[in-house]
Structures are given as C-alpha cells and as structure tokens.
Amino acid sequence: MKRMKMMKKAAIWMLTATMAAGLTACGGSGAEAEDTGDISDPESVKGTITVGGWPSGDDAFKAALEGFHKEYPNVEVKFQFTDTTAHHQALQTALSAGSGAPDVAMIEGAYVAQYRDSAALTNLKEKPYNADELKDDFVEFKWDQCISADGNAVRAIPWDVGPCSYFYRTDIFEECGLPTDPKEVAELMSTWDGVLEVARKVYIPGERWLLPDASYLYFELFCNRDYYDEDLNLKIEREGDLDCLNAVIKMREEKLDMNVDMWGTEATAAFGDGTLASVCTGSWFGGFLKTDYAPDASGKWGVTTMPGGVKASNWGGSFLVIPEQSKNKTAAWAFVKYMLATAQAQNEMFEAVDYFPAYKPAYDDADIYGMEDPYFCSQKTKELWVELANELKPVTTTMMDTTAEGCIYSSVNAGLEKGLGAEEIRDLVKSDIEKATAEVKEQQIQTLKDAGVWDK
C-alpha cells in the first residue's frame, strides 16, 4: 500500500519508540563532503544520488525523472525501494550508525514527529537551501508538520496530502432508492442517523454491506492525527463522538457492517464485486479502486465529503528528507526541490500514482484539476480534493500519534465485542492509548525539553 495501513500494527508501533530514541543520538557521519555546483546553475550540479523509499514512490519519481534530467543533466539518480516498514527500519539504523542512508529518503506521515527534530537530518531552513521561501506554496497543515519543536529547523519537505473522502457505489445507491448526486449524498449522510438510514437500505444479509468495519466511522474523527493539545493532553472527547459511537454500536448490533479489516483480502475483493458499497478514506484510495480493487467498475463510483458532518481532514501523506551524512547534498536538494516544489513534477507524479500534491501551485493546471473523471461518474473529483486540502488546519503532531491511531481500531472493536456502551468504549480507547503511549510520551517530553520549549 502506498500509505502505511493502520493495521501494520505492532511492528510499526514498536518502531516508533526505537526511532525516537535513535534519531536524536547522532548528527551525521562527518564524512568528507563531495558537493559540487549550485542549483542556481543546474549544469554545475553533478554526481550520483540514491533515493530511498517504498512503492509506489519509485514509480512516481520515474514519471518525473525526464524533466529532472533536462534541468540537471549531470546528476544520476539511483533508487533503493522496499516496503514501508523495512524502509523506515533501515533508515533509522543508518541514521543512528552515521552511514548507509540514502541521499534522499521518503518519510511516511506517521513518522514525521520523530524525524523533524533529528540532528541526523539536514536543516533545510538554513543556507543554501532556504526552505522557508517555499512555505507559502504548501498546504499549511503539511508544512507545519515539518517544523522542529523549537521552530529553528525544517528537516522535511511535504510531498502529498490525503484529503478524506467518502467513496460510494452509485449503482447500488440508485438500486436502493438513495440519491447518487454527491451533494445530495453528503446532505443525507451529514448526520449519524442519516448514515444508519443508508446502511439499512444498502444491507442484504450475508450479501452486501455499507462499510467494511463500522469502527472506521469513529476513526474519521481522528484522521488528522490531532490526538493531543499543545500541553500533550489527550483529546479523546470531541464534538459528536458519542453520537458517532452510538451509530457504530447500532451498525454492529444490526450487522450492517461487514465486520472485516478494510485492508484485508475479504474487503479488497468486496470492493470489486459490489459486496461493499462504500468506504471512508483518503483521496489516494481512488487509485486503488481504479487499478487494483475495482478496475471494471468505472462509472459506478462517486466521491463526496465525509459522513457524519466530519470537517475537512487528512489521512496519510509523505515527506522527503536529506540525511546529514549525504556526500552530495546539493544534488539531493536539487532532486527534492524539483520533485516537490515544481508544478510539472508534482503533477506528473500525481497522474502516475495518485499522490495528491501538497504543493498548491500544482492546482493551477486546469487541464488536470478541472478534469472530469469517467471512473467517478464524470465528477470533477480533484476540485473537491483541492477544496478540502485548502481547508486543513495545523494540528499538534507528536511521537505518540502512530500508536494512538492503532488503538482506535483495536479498542473500539474490543468494546463492541464486549457489548460496551458509547461512553465505556470512549473510556476504553482513552485508557488503552494512555497505556500504549506512556513510554513514547516521556521521550516526546524530553525532546521538547531539549528544544527548550517544555516547562510543564
């Protein structure tokens, strides 16, 4: 999956703690620099760089590589790609050791809080990079995640954003006497009672369900990974949460959800054969439907805003960083800046792998963002995602977010299995998160103390 799936679970959550400890321990390899040239004179930039990450990042870069080579003809690019977890484990090891890291590395959004305070990564706010010059060109929500705790460093540049959307089968909705127009669907499902109404109409016992797992309706409330306030207080109680959980409980009691992991083989097959009528997730899921899950269902899917009145939110996204140990930071920065801060490259990558750009000037291409998508009933889906991306507001990003995210799915389902009420499930979620994040929270506090911004 091109985004870290929620249920990569234990290995990733454990990795969070080890990265937090290891990343701040070293400040680079101290290797002799071999930088050449100045990116203001592209032909003077020479050498070979290695770019590391996970699929489909390599496909995206290859789609834009021709333009990069035209701009920087003397830079050779090699790729070092593996799965998401293996990539982050290898990167953490290399940064801690001071050698072995690629010149440019992808970072999944779940890990950005660990990396943005790491002295093992290049501070791109400093000369000659001057990354702050780019900040107004990026979605504010994403740029804010790149800034170090003390505000003195920018060690990552945003690649993409995942505006949360509701994907639904228009043919099934029509069959059930439900509206199919995106605005009408959004209006009907703007309340949790409306969501239940739709779920009941779609449901055919043992044959068809609205959603793979009802617990994801609750997860919607936390898609932004805004689990904590500035004082690191856990923010579990929020507007409409008990109404949402009551809807989740009813849906499970009435067997209106398929009750399977949305990333499991049962669900992915069900998206293709019409057993599942909808899903709530990031905009990038559209690429999965088109190429992997339901390639034969063109013209049968629609896209609208999230149900339950949930405001604009984000799911997923990635960043690029440059390790301090890189021997050719000039070429590495040329690659990062070209790929992420030019409309041409961002849009070539977007069209190749559906990574929705966090770089706002890319949206000016009317041929792309004003285009009707035949797969989604000729909707102008990208206009919706631009609107949602621009509505996103910064949140407090912490090292605990990945672990907290994992608890949402497991704790809610545990509560449902026990027959708990809405408040009891919410209390269970809070308790489980606090237990699971205790150690990492101490590391987060220490990081803030080291940055001179924690006096609690």
N, C-alpha and C positions, 0 to 999 in steps of 0.2 A: 504494500500500500504506500502511496506517495505521501501520506501523512502517518504519524505514529498512531496506530489504532489504540483505542482505550484499553483493549484487553491484551496488550503485550505485557502488561501486568508486572509480575513480581520482578523479573529481570531488570526492567526499566526502572521501577521504583527503587530497587536496591542501588542501581547505578547512580541515581540522583545523589544519594548520600556520599558515595565514594568520589564523585566528581566534585562535590562541594569542598571536600577535604583536600583533594589533589590539585585542583586547578589554581588555587591561590598560592601553592607552595613554591612555584618556580617562576622565574622571569625570563625564560627563553634559554636557548642553547649557548649563547655567547659566541656562536660560530662567526668566522670572518665573513663580512658582507661581500656579496658579489653583484650588488645592484648596478645596473647600467641605465643611463638615459634619464629622460624627464618626460612625463606623459604629455606635456605641452608640445613636445616634439616626438610624435609617435614612432617615427623610424629610428630614433635613438634608443628606444626601449628594446632590449634584446635578452635572449636566454630562454630557458625551459622552465615551466612551472607545472606542478602537479596539483590537480583539483580533486578533492575527495568529497564523497557524499553517498547518497543512496538513490536507487532508481525511484522516479523517472527523471531525477535531476540531470543525469548524464544525457538523456535524450533531449532535454530542454537546451542544455548548453550546446550540443551538437547542431541543433536547429539554428542557433545564432552565431555559430563559430565562423562562418564565412565572412560575416560582417566584421567580426573582431579582427580577423586576419587581414582584411582590407585596411583597417585602421592601424593595426600593429603587425606589420608583415614579418617582423623579426622575432616574434615570440611564439615558441612552440608550446602547445598545451597537451598534457597527458592526464588521463582520467584514472582515478582509483576509487571504484564504487563497490559497495557491498550493502547488506541490509541495514536498516536504521540503527538497530541496537548494536550490531558489530561495529559500525562506523563510529558511533559515539564512544564505545569502549576503547577502540583502538586510538582514537583521538585523545581521550583522557590520559591513556598510558603514555603516548608520545609527548604530550604537553608536560606531564609530570617528570618524564625522563629527560626532557630538553632536546630530544632529537626524534626523527622519524615521522613528524607530522607533515601533511601536505602543505603546499604554499597557500592554498585557499581551501577552506573547509566549510561545508554546509552545517548548519545547526538547526535542529528542529525547535519549533517554538516553545515546546515544553521545557527545554533546557536553557533558554536564554538567560534566566536569572542566575544560573551558575556561571555562565561564561562572561557576562558583561562586566564582572568585577575581577576577572582573572588577569594578573600581570603577565601571564604566559601568552597573551594575545596583544596584537599591536593596537595602540590607541590611535584610532583613525581621526580623532579630533585634532591631533597635532599636525604640524607641518611635516612633510609636504602634502599630506592627504587632505586636510582641511574639510573633513566630512560635514561639519556643521553647515557648510554652504549648501548642502543638499537637503537639509531637514524639512524645509517647506514644500519640497516636491514629493514627500512621502506621506502616506496616511498617518495622521498624528498618533493613533493608537499603537501602530507598529514602531514608529520612530522612538516613542517614549520608552519602549521596552529595551532599546539599545543603550540607553544612557546609564552609566555606572551609578552606584549608590551615592557617591559624593558629587556627582554631576560633572566631574572633571574629565571623563573619558567616554568615548563612543567606540566600542570594540566590535560592533556588528553592524551590518547594513541589511535592512529588510529586503526580502525578495518578494514574498507574496502574502496575501491576506485571504481569509476564508469566510466571506460574509455568509451567515447562517440562513438557510433557505428551507422551505417545505416543498419537497418533490412529491407529486401525486399522479396517479393514473387517471387521465381524463376520461378514457373509455369506460373504466369501472365506475367512476363518479356519475357519468351520464346514465349508465345502466341502472344505477341505484336511485335515480331521480334527484341527484345532487347537482349543484352548479359546477361548471367547469371553468368559467372565467376566473382568472387569477384574483382579481379584486373581490369577486363575489365569494370565492372560496375563503379568502382571508377574512372577510367580514363574518361569514358563518362560523369560522373556527377561531374567532377572536376571543371567545370565552371557553372555559373548560367544559361547560355544559354543551357548547356547540361541538367541541371535539368529540365528546361522548355520543352526541347525536349522529355524527358522521361515522364513528366507529361501529355503531349498532346497525346502521344501514348497509355498510360495506360487508359486515360479518356474515359468513356462511360457515356453520360449524364444521370444523375439521378440514375446510377447503380454502377459506380466504379470510384475511385479517387486515386491519388498517395499518398496523405497525409491527415491526419485529419484536420490540420489547417496550412496554409502557414506561419503564423507568427512564427511558431517554427523554420523556416529556419533562421530568424533573431535572434531568441533566441540562436541558435547554437553559434553565435559569442560571447556570454556571459556565456556559460555553466560553465566556470571556476570560475564564480563569481568574475572576475577581473574588477570590476566596477570603482575602484579608484586607483590613484597612491599613493606614499608614503606621499604626501602632502594633501591627501584626495580630490584631484581634480577629478571630474567625467570624466571618459574616455569613452564617448559615440562615438566619431568619431574614426573609426578604418579602417584599410585597407579592401577594398571591401564592406564596409557596404552599400553604396548607390546602388552598383550593386545588392547586395542581396535584398535590399528593392524594387528595380525596378522589380526584379523577383517575389517577393511576391505580388506586385501590379498586375502584369500581371496574375499571377496564380489566384488571387481572381477575377479579371475582367473577365477572361475566365472560371471561375467556375471550375478550375482544382483541387481545394482542397475541401474536404467535408464540410469545414467550421463548424467544431464541436470541442469541447474541447477533447483533446486526452485521457483524463481520464474519460470522460462521458460514459454513458451506450451505446450511439449510436456508439461511436468509438470502445469501447471494443468488442461489438458484431460484428462490421465490420472487425476487425482483424481476427475473426474466420471464417466468411463466404466469405472472399475474396473481400468484398466491398472496403476495404482499402488495397493497395498494398505495403505500406512501412511505416516506421516511423523512426525518428531520436531520439535517447535517450541513456541512459547509458546501460552498458553491462548487468546489472541486469534485463533488460526488457526481456531477453531471458527466464528467469524463469517464467515470466508472460505468455509468449506465450505457453510454454510447459504445464503449469499446469492450467491456468485459461482462457486465451483468445482463444487459438487455439490448444488445445491438439490433435486434429485429423489431424493437418496439418504437421505432421512430414515428413521431406524430401522435404518440399515445401518452406522453408525459407532459405535465405542466409544472410550473415553478411559481411560488409566491412567498410571501413573508411567513415567519414562524407563527405557529398557532399559539393560542392562549394569551395573546396580547404581548408576547415577549418582544422587547425592543431590539433594535439593531445589535447584533452580537457577532462574534468571530469564533470560528473553530479551525484551528490549525494555522499553518504558516511557517516559513523557514527564513533563515538568515545566512549571510556569508561572513566569515571571519578570516583574518590573516594571522597565523601564529608568529610570535616574535622570532622564532628560530628560522623562519624562511630566509633563504640567502638571496632571494630576488623579490623584495617587497615592491619594487617599482612596477615590475611586470604583473605581480599579483594584484596590486591596486588597480592597474590598468584593466585587468580582467574583471574585477569586482565592479569598478565604476562603469565599464562598458555594458556589462550584462544587466546590472540592476538600475543604472541611472541613465539609460537611453531608452527612448520610446521604441525604437526599432527592435532592439534586442528583447526587451520585456514582452513586446507583442509577438515576436517570433517564437519565444519560449511559451507564451500563453497559448498560442494556436497549436503548439506541438503537444503540450502535456496538461493544459487546463490549470496551470498555476496562475491564479488571478493576481495581477500586479499590485504591489503596494506603492508603486511609483505612479503618482497621479497624472503626470503629463502623457502617459501612455493612453489615458482615457480619451484624449483629443482626437483619436483616429475614428472618425465616424463610420468608416467602412467596416470596422470591427465592432465597435461598441454600440452602433446603431443598427447592427445587422439582425435580421430575423433568423431564428434558429429553427429549421424544419423539424429537428428532433423533438423540440419542445413546442409543438403546435404553432410554429412560426412566431413565438414570443420573442421580444427583444430582451432576453434574459440578462444580457450584460449591462443594460441600462439599470435594471433593478439592482444588480450587484455593485455598480458604481455608487448608486444612491445609498445603499446600506454601508458600504465601505467608508464613505464620507461622513456618515453619522456616528461612527465608532468613536468612543471617548477613551482616553487613557485610564488604566487601572493600576492598582498596586500589584506588581509582579514579584513573586517570591520563589525561593527554592522549594517551598512546600507544595507548590501548585500541582505538580505531576502526581504526587502521592494523594493529595486531596481529590483530584479528579478520579483516580482509580476507585476511591472509596464510594463515590456516588453510586456507581453501578452495583457494586457488590453489596453495599449496606442497604440500599433501597430494596433490592431483591431479597436479601436476608429478612428484612422487615416484612415484606409481602408474604414470604413463606411462613413466617411466624404468626401472621394474621394481625399484625400491629396496626394501630390507628395512625392517622397523619402526624400528630404531634409526637407520637412514640417513634415513628420512623425518622422524623427530623432529628430527634434527640439521639437516636442511634447513629445517624450519619455524623452528627457533631462529635459524639464520643469516639467513634472509630477514626475520624480524621485526626482528632487531637492525640490519640494514642499512636497512630501511624506516623505522625509528623513530629513527634516530640524531639527526637534527636536532630533531625534536619533543621528544626526551628532554632535550636541552640546555635547551630552553625550559621544560620542566617543572621541571628542577632550578633554573633561575633564578627561577621563580615561588615555589618553596619557600624559596630564599634570601631573596627579597624579603619573604616572610612570617616570616622568622626561625626557620624550623624545619628548615633543612638545614645540617649542619655536617660532612658527609662529606668 
